[in-house]
Amino acid sequence: YANVKKCSNEGRALMQLDFQQFLMKLEKLTDIRPIPDKEFVETYIKAYYLTENDMECWIKEHREYSTKQLTNLVNICLGTYINKKARQKLLATIDDIDRPKR
């Protein structure tokens, strides 16, 4: 989901449906319960629905995602809905979080 190039509202809904279908099929194939990292993916998909203000808080709270994953959320989810200055602010927030890792 982090490699999506473009995403509409309908596409976001389809992501959730696709993931739910995937989980249902996977649960039939394995006895592992719960499915590992299920929440990790679900939380990421739900982030596609966040507003600009909510996204900044979400980025700061969810450090388990890579810089690439966070950057893509900003560029794809909000890229068409926010102005360049707001997008740059969110990308700077991601960069600030990533800085200590380097």
N, C-alpha and C positions, 0 to 999 in steps of 0.2 A: 504494500500500500504506500510505502514511502517513495516509490518510483513513479507514481502517477504524474502525468504531465499536465492534465487538465481535468477538472471535476465540477460537474453541475450538482444542483440539489438532488436531482434524480440519481445521479451517479453515486452520491454519498449514501443514499438509501439502498442502492443496489450493492454497495460494499458490505453493508450490514447484512443484507439477505444472503449474499454469497458466503460470507463468513459463517453465518448460522447453518447454511446448508453443508458447508465443509465440516463443521463440528459434528453435525448429525451423522454424516457418513463416516467420519473418523471414529466416533463413539461405537459404531457398529463393527468396526474393524479391530478395535482394541479394547482391552479391559482396564486400561489406565483411566482412573478417575481421581480428581478432575483432570481435564486435559491441561498439560503444562502450558503456562504463559498465555492462557486464554484471555485473562484480564488485561494483559499487556497489549494485545491486539485490539480488544474491544475498546479500551480507553483511547487508543490512538485513533481509531475510526470515529469515535464520538467527538474527538477534538476538531474534526472537520466542520462541526456545527457551531463552534465558538465564535463569538464576536471579537473584535479587535481588543477591547479592554479585558475580556475574559481570557483571551489567548496569552496575554502577557503574564498574568497570574499563573495560568496553566503551565507555561514554559518554565517558570521559576520553581514550580512545585514538582514537576516531572523530569527529574534529572536522569532517569533511567533510559531515556531515549537519546539516540546519537545526535550529533550536530546536524548530520544530513537529514535525519528524520524530522527534526524540529524546523530546519530551514525550509524543507519542502512543505510542511504544514503552512508556514507563513506565506510562501510564494504561491502555492496552489489554492489553499483555502481562502485566504484573504486577499490574494494578489489582485483580483479584479474588483474587490469591494472597498479597498482602502487606498489612500493616496501614497505616493512614493515616500514621503517623509515618515508616515506612520509605519510603513513596511520596513524602512531603514531602522527605525527605532526598535522594532521587534527583532530584527536581525542583529542589531547591536546587543540586545539583551541576551540572545543566544551566544554571541561571541564572548560576552562577559562571563557567562556561565562556563563556557568551554576553556577559557583562558587558564584557569588553575590546573587543568588537565595536561596542559602542554609543558 
